[in-house]
């Protein structure tokens, strides 16, 4: 199955595995679910953006990317804290099963946290990376479109789909939907600000680093 996945910290992986082990136990599981959700939010942004831009020279693009990472982390963390609340294990079990479905193993046997992706999207992204690495001409509008599709799929999975496991009331559902829409808009604006203006060296950093996160 084609997927995107980052290597989780030892702490996050342990949380997911403990949740899977204990999903049928009687002890309250919502604190573990809450901690896992907040860790995923932090670590996905670090994996996709923060670690990447550390390899960029200081520039406006780097500032934009770092601000975007900070904005998404804080927005989603604030939203999660509003949505997550004490819950019965029958409800929490849905979130644990969601985390279980978000755990993948790469060809080297390394655990990764991520989401299944459309095969044609991964193929297109990989073709763009191959062109960049070979020094061939690249259609940046196509690359921007690919990143927007990837962002949309990730927001759908880790925000919209995850939020459906929380058994939210109408007001919280509305807040969750507005939060996901705001993050989508911010990401699309940032992609349009960053990708068209990357230097050849910065593009190469993107291709080499992000190529390790997509599996076909």
N, C-alpha and C positions, 0 to 999 in steps of 0.2 A: 504493500500500500504506500503510495507516495505521501510524504509528510514533511512538515517543517518541525525542527526540534532543537532546543538548546540543552546543554549539559546542566542539570540542576545542581545546586549546592548539596553538600552532604545532608544538611539540615532539612531542605525541602524534600529530597528523595526519601529520607527517613520518615518524615511526616506522612507522605503519600503511602508508603509501605505499611506504616503502623495503622493508618486509616483502613487500608484494605484488609489487614489482619483482624482488626477489631470491629469491622462494620456490623457484625451481628451480636456484639457484646451489649451488656446492659449499662455500662458506664457512659456518662454523657460525652458525646463526641463533637458537639458543636464548637468547643474551644479549639480543637485540633483542626476542624474544617476552616475556622476563621483565620487561624495562623497560616494554614496552607494557602488559602486564597490570597492573603496579603503578600506572602513570599513569592508566589507566582507572578503577581503584578510587578513587584520590584525586579525580579530576576529576568523576566522576559524583556523589560526595557533595557536592563544592563546588557543583556546578550545581543539584542538587535541594534541598539543605538550607542549607549555609553561607551562600551568597549571599542566599538568601531571608531568613533570620533576621537578617541584618545590617540589614534594613529594619524590623525589629520594635523597639519600645521595650524597654528592659531589663525583664525579667520572668522568672518561673519557667518560663513556656513557652519563652522564648528559651533559657534555661539548659538545659532538657530537650532541645531540638532540637540545641543545640551539642554537648551531651554525647553524644547519639545519633550525630551525624556523626563525632565523635572516636572513639567506641566502634567503629563499623562500619569506619572507615578502618583503625584499628589491628588489629582482629580479622581483617579480610580480608587485610591486608598480612602479618600473622604467618602466617596460613594459607597464603597464596600462597608465602611463602618456604619453608615446609615442603614444599609440593607441587611447586614448580618445581625442576627439576634439569637437569643436562647431558643433552641428548637429541639423538638422530639427527635430521637434517633431515626425514626421512620423517614423524616424529612431529610436529615443530615446524610442518610445513606445514599440518597440521590446524588448529593455533591461528591461523596466519596467515590461512587461509581463513575461519575464524570471525570474525576482525577485519574481513576484507573484507566479510563479510555484515552486520557491525554498523556499516558506514559508509553513510550516507544523504546525499541532497542535498535540501534543503528547496526550496520554490517560488521562493525568491530565488537559488538556486544555491549556497547556503552549505553546506559540508560539516558533517555532524553525526554524532556517535557515539551509538548507541542500539540499540533493538530493535523489531521489528514488534510491534504490539499489536492486540488484537481491536477491530474497528471499533465494536462496541456499547459497549465500555469507554471509548474515546476520545469517542464521541458523548455518553455519560453525563457524563463529566468536563467536557466543554465546556458542556453544558447547566447544570451546577452553577455553572461560572464565569460564564456569561451571567446566571444568576439573581442571583449575588452582585453583579456589576457594575451590574445594574439596580436593586439594592436590594430585590429580592423576597425572600419568605420562603424559607429554605433548610432542607432536612432534613439536619441534620448527621450523623445516623446513616448516611444514604445516602452522603454525601461521605466519611465515614470508611471505609465499605465499598469505595468506589471507590479510595481511596488504598491500602487493603490489597491489592486486586486488582492495582493497578499495582506495588506493592512485590513481591508474589509473582512477577509476570511478570518483573520486573527481576532478582530473585535467581535465578529459574529460568534466565534467559538468561546473566547475567554470572558466576554462580557454578556452578550445576549443569551447564549446557550447556557452558560453557567448560572446566570441570574434566574433562569427558569427552574433550576433545581432548588431554589430557596423558598418556594411556596409563598410568594409575596402578595400582599394586599394591593388594592388598586392604586393607592397613592404611591407606594414604594415602586410598583411596576412602572408608573409614569416617570418617576425620578430616574429609575434604571435606564429607561428608554432615552430620556433626555441626555443622560450622561454618556451613553454609547454614541449618540448622534453628535454631541459636542466633541468627543475624542476623534471620531471619524473626520469631522470637518477640520480640526486642528492638524491631523496627520496629512490630509490631502493638501492643505495649504503649505505645510512644511516640505512635502515632497516636491511641489512645484517651485519652491524657493531654493531647494538644495540641489536636486539632480541636474537641472539644466546648466548649473554654474560650477559643477565639479571640474577640477583640473584632471588631466590624464592620470597623474599620479594618485589623486584621490579616488578616481574611478577604479583604478587597479586595486587599491586598498579595499574598496567596497566588494569588488568581485572576488578577491582572494579570501576575505574574511567571511562574507555571507555565503560563499559556496559551501562552507563547512556546515551550514544550517539546514540545507535542503537535500532531501533524499528521494530518488525516483525509483 
